[in-house]
Amino acid sequence: MSRAALWKADQLRATQPVLAAPPPPEALPSGALPIHGNQTTYNVNTLLANNIMGCDYFRALYPLQTYHEVIDEVYNKVTHVEPWATGTSRLPSTAFCLLFKFFTMRLTKKQVTGLLTHSDSPYIRAIGFLYLRYACDPKQIWDWYAPYLDDSEEFAPSSDPNALTTLGLWLRGLLSDLHYYGTMLPRIPVPLERKIKMRLVLVDEKKKRAAGNRRQMGAFRAGARVKAIYEDAENDPAWQKQSPPMSKDRDEDRRERRQLAPKPESQKLKALKAFYGDASAHRQDD
């Protein structure tokens, strides 16, 4: 079959109804993270989702029933986290088949955290972050990703084993780019996407300022004017200049210190002391 014919067949499959995924457990695990968006494709591109669910390898994963069994399969089989198998645009990768298996298991918050912090393989961690990127409510994605944006563990996310990057840099790409190795990630709402990109810039600026601040720690005094990142429900994160408010306790302590401190003597009092001190000395001599 020619490449053109294969491409047409792929496009036709992309417009067809998605194959039925194995149903999630009837009774969801206690603490299962809600799946945001499409409950059948889990927000995976339709063509990719169809190919995963029709793949022999994915069907061979049906007997795996426990979280730890799937983790072991990731550890033993995954060598990259591209969506497609090396050299093809039709055969889904091992990583994405296992990612889809996790979707059907409806992981709990504790289980997802276990993936993100796993020490055996960066690919176990990467699949955990992909799980969140596809299935998590976009409003919560920053809170999940933020602690790992400077993670220095190296791995090769692509099929090229020499194309190394850090987990932190890879995560930044998941947050800022919709294109991912020939597929599309779920779109983040524009206002939220803008806020996330702003936060990424501010995180880098904050690191630079922290390095500079360490060199001038002696300049920081109570009440000094400072520049810091601030955000709330109505304001996007941004650098703000202000003097931190003095606490009530600190103000009271300062007043007490002023009251207890000895007051400086006036010139007149000093002169009187000097005069009477001299007079007393003369009487003792007499």
C-alpha positions as CSV (number, residue, x, y, z in Angstrom):
1,M,0.0,0.0,0.0
2,S,1.3,3.4,-0.9
3,R,2.1,6.2,1.6
4,A,-0.9,8.2,0.3
5,A,-3.2,5.2,0.7
6,L,-1.9,4.7,4.3
7,W,-2.4,8.4,5.1
8,K,-6.0,8.3,3.8
9,A,-6.7,5.2,5.8
10,D,-5.4,6.9,8.9
11,Q,-7.6,10.0,8.3
12,L,-10.6,7.7,7.8
13,R,-10.0,6.0,11.1
14,A,-9.6,9.3,12.8
15,T,-13.2,10.3,11.8
16,Q,-14.7,6.9,12.8
17,P,-16.2,6.3,16.3
18,V,-13.7,5.5,18.9
19,L,-13.4,1.8,19.7
20,A,-14.8,0.9,23.1
21,A,-12.1,1.1,25.8
22,P,-12.1,-1.4,28.6
23,P,-14.6,0.0,31.1
24,P,-13.1,1.5,34.3
25,P,-13.8,-0.3,37.5
26,E,-17.5,-0.1,38.4
27,A,-16.6,1.0,41.9
28,L,-13.9,3.7,41.6
29,P,-11.0,3.4,44.1
30,S,-11.3,5.6,47.1
31,G,-9.5,8.9,46.3
32,A,-9.6,8.3,42.5
33,L,-8.6,11.5,40.6
34,P,-11.5,12.8,38.5
35,I,-11.0,12.5,34.7
36,H,-11.4,15.9,33.2
37,G,-13.0,16.0,29.7
38,N,-13.6,13.0,27.5
39,Q,-14.2,9.9,29.5
40,T,-13.5,7.5,26.6
41,T,-10.4,8.9,24.9
42,Y,-9.1,10.6,28.0
43,N,-8.5,13.7,25.8
44,V,-5.9,11.7,23.7
45,N,-6.1,12.6,19.9
46,T,-8.8,10.5,18.3
47,L,-6.5,8.8,15.8
48,L,-4.0,7.9,18.5
49,A,-6.7,6.7,20.9
50,N,-8.2,4.5,18.2
51,N,-4.8,3.0,17.3
52,I,-4.0,2.3,21.0
53,M,-7.3,0.5,21.6
54,G,-7.0,-1.5,18.5
55,C,-3.3,-2.4,19.2
56,D,-2.4,-6.0,20.0
57,Y,0.0,-4.9,22.7
58,F,-2.7,-2.9,24.5
59,R,-5.0,-5.8,24.4
60,A,-2.3,-8.0,25.8
61,L,-2.2,-5.7,28.9
62,Y,-5.8,-6.6,29.9
63,P,-4.6,-9.3,32.3
64,L,-2.6,-6.7,34.3
65,Q,-4.9,-5.8,37.1
66,T,-2.8,-4.0,39.7
67,Y,-1.0,-0.7,39.7
68,H,2.3,-2.3,40.6
69,E,2.1,-4.8,37.7
70,V,1.7,-1.9,35.2
71,I,4.6,0.0,36.8
72,D,6.8,-3.1,36.4
73,E,5.8,-3.3,32.7
74,V,6.8,0.4,32.3
75,Y,10.1,-0.3,34.0
76,N,10.9,-3.3,31.7
77,K,9.5,-2.1,28.4
78,V,9.5,1.7,28.0
79,T,12.5,3.4,26.4
80,H,10.9,6.7,25.3
81,V,7.7,8.6,25.8
82,E,6.8,9.6,22.2
83,P,3.2,8.7,21.3
84,W,4.2,6.6,18.2
85,A,6.5,3.6,18.0
86,T,9.9,4.4,16.4
87,G,9.7,4.9,12.7
88,T,5.9,4.8,12.4
89,S,2.9,7.1,12.5
90,R,0.3,4.3,13.0
91,L,1.6,2.0,15.7
92,P,1.3,3.5,19.2
93,S,4.3,3.4,21.4
94,T,4.6,1.1,24.4
95,A,4.6,4.1,26.7
96,F,1.2,5.4,25.4
97,C,-0.4,2.0,25.6
98,L,0.7,1.8,29.2
99,L,-0.5,5.3,29.8
100,F,-3.9,4.4,28.4
101,K,-3.9,1.3,30.7
102,F,-3.4,3.6,33.7
103,F,-6.4,5.8,32.4
104,T,-8.7,2.7,32.5
105,M,-7.5,1.9,36.0
106,R,-8.5,5.4,37.3
107,L,-5.5,6.1,39.5
108,T,-5.8,7.7,42.9
109,K,-4.0,10.8,44.1
110,K,-1.6,8.6,46.1
111,Q,-0.9,6.4,43.1
112,V,-0.2,9.4,40.8
113,T,2.1,10.9,43.4
114,G,3.9,7.5,43.5
115,L,4.5,7.7,39.8
116,L,5.8,11.3,40.0
117,T,8.3,10.4,42.7
118,H,9.3,6.9,41.6
119,S,13.1,6.3,41.9
120,D,13.5,3.3,39.6
121,S,13.0,5.0,36.2
122,P,12.4,8.5,34.8
123,Y,10.0,6.9,32.3
124,I,7.7,5.8,35.2
125,R,7.8,9.5,36.4
126,A,7.2,10.8,32.8
127,I,4.1,8.6,32.3
128,G,2.8,10.0,35.6
129,F,3.1,13.5,34.3
130,L,1.5,12.6,31.0
131,Y,-1.4,11.1,32.9
132,L,-1.9,14.5,34.6
133,R,-1.4,16.5,31.4
134,Y,-4.2,14.5,29.7
135,A,-6.6,13.8,32.4
136,C,-6.2,16.4,35.1
137,D,-8.4,19.6,35.4
138,P,-6.2,22.3,33.7
139,K,-6.8,24.5,36.8
140,Q,-4.9,22.0,38.9
141,I,-2.0,21.2,36.5
142,W,0.3,24.0,37.8
143,D,0.0,22.8,41.4
144,W,1.0,19.3,40.3
145,Y,3.9,20.4,38.1
146,A,5.4,23.3,39.9
147,P,7.5,21.4,42.5
148,Y,9.2,19.5,39.7
149,L,10.0,22.3,37.2
150,D,13.7,22.4,38.3
151,D,14.0,18.6,38.5
152,S,17.5,17.7,37.2
153,E,17.0,14.0,36.5
154,E,18.2,13.4,32.9
155,F,16.4,11.1,30.4
156,A,15.7,10.8,26.7
157,P,12.0,11.5,26.1
158,S,12.3,10.8,22.3
159,S,13.4,7.7,20.5
160,D,16.9,9.1,20.1
161,P,18.7,7.9,23.2
162,N,21.3,10.6,22.8
163,A,18.8,13.5,22.9
164,L,18.9,13.9,26.7
165,T,17.1,16.6,28.6
166,T,16.1,17.1,32.2
167,L,12.7,16.2,33.6
168,G,12.1,19.8,34.6
169,L,12.7,21.2,31.0
170,W,10.5,18.5,29.6
171,L,7.7,19.5,31.9
172,R,8.0,23.1,30.9
173,G,7.4,22.0,27.3
174,L,4.3,20.1,28.3
175,L,2.9,23.2,29.9
176,S,3.8,25.7,27.1
177,D,3.5,23.7,23.9
178,L,0.4,21.9,22.4
179,H,2.5,19.9,19.9
180,Y,4.1,16.7,21.3
181,Y,6.0,14.4,18.9
182,G,3.4,14.2,16.2
183,T,0.3,14.5,18.3
184,M,-1.6,17.3,20.1
185,L,-1.9,17.7,23.8
186,P,-5.2,18.9,25.3
187,R,-5.7,22.6,25.0
188,I,-5.4,24.7,28.1
189,P,-8.0,27.5,28.3
190,V,-6.3,30.7,27.0
191,P,-6.5,32.8,30.2
192,L,-5.1,29.9,32.2
193,E,-2.4,29.2,29.6
194,R,-1.3,32.9,29.7
195,K,-1.1,32.7,33.5
196,I,1.0,29.5,33.4
197,K,3.4,31.0,30.9
198,M,3.7,34.1,33.0
199,R,4.5,31.9,36.0
200,L,7.2,30.0,34.1
201,V,8.9,33.3,33.3
202,L,8.6,34.5,36.9
203,V,10.0,31.2,38.2
204,D,13.2,31.8,36.2
205,E,13.4,35.4,37.3
206,K,12.9,34.4,40.9
207,K,15.8,32.0,40.7
208,K,18.1,34.7,39.3
209,R,17.0,37.1,42.0
210,A,17.5,34.5,44.7
211,A,21.1,34.1,43.6
212,G,21.7,37.8,43.8
213,N,19.9,38.2,47.1
214,R,22.2,35.7,48.7
215,R,25.1,38.1,48.1
216,Q,23.5,41.0,49.9
217,M,21.6,39.4,52.8
218,G,23.0,42.1,55.1
219,A,20.9,44.7,53.2
220,F,17.6,43.2,54.4
221,R,16.1,45.1,57.3
222,A,12.7,45.1,58.9
223,G,10.4,47.4,57.0
224,A,12.8,47.7,54.0
225,R,11.2,48.1,50.6
226,V,11.3,44.8,48.7
227,K,10.2,43.3,45.3
228,A,8.3,40.0,45.4
229,I,5.9,37.9,43.3
230,Y,2.3,38.3,44.3
231,E,-0.9,36.9,43.0
232,D,-4.5,36.3,44.2
233,A,-7.8,35.3,42.8
234,E,-8.2,38.7,41.0
235,N,-4.6,39.4,40.0
236,D,-2.2,37.5,37.8
237,P,1.2,36.7,39.2
238,A,3.6,39.7,38.9
239,W,6.5,41.4,40.6
240,Q,5.3,43.9,43.2
241,K,7.3,46.5,45.1
242,Q,6.2,47.2,48.7
243,S,7.4,47.5,52.3
244,P,6.2,44.6,54.3
245,P,3.8,45.6,57.1
246,M,5.3,45.7,60.6
247,S,3.5,43.2,62.8
248,K,1.6,44.5,65.9
249,D,4.0,42.5,68.2
250,R,7.0,44.0,66.5
251,D,5.6,47.5,66.9
252,E,4.9,46.9,70.6
253,D,8.4,45.5,71.2
254,R,9.9,48.5,69.5
255,R,7.9,50.9,71.8
256,E,8.9,49.0,74.9
257,R,12.6,49.1,73.9
258,R,12.3,52.9,73.5
259,Q,10.7,53.3,76.9
260,L,13.3,51.1,78.7
261,A,16.3,52.6,77.0
262,P,18.1,55.3,79.0
263,K,17.4,58.8,77.8
264,P,20.4,60.9,76.8
265,E,21.3,63.6,79.3
266,S,20.8,67.2,78.5
267,Q,23.7,69.7,78.5
268,K,22.2,71.5,81.5
269,L,22.0,68.2,83.5
270,K,25.6,67.4,82.6
271,A,26.7,70.8,83.8
272,L,24.9,70.5,87.2
273,K,26.4,67.1,87.8
274,A,29.8,68.4,87.0
275,F,29.4,71.3,89.4
276,Y,28.0,69.4,92.3
277,G,30.5,66.6,91.7
278,D,33.4,69.1,92.0
279,A,31.9,70.8,95.1
280,S,31.5,67.4,96.8
281,A,35.1,66.6,96.1
282,H,36.3,70.0,97.6
283,R,34.3,69.3,100.9
284,Q,36.0,65.9,101.2
285,D,39.4,67.5,100.8
286,D,38.6,70.0,103.6
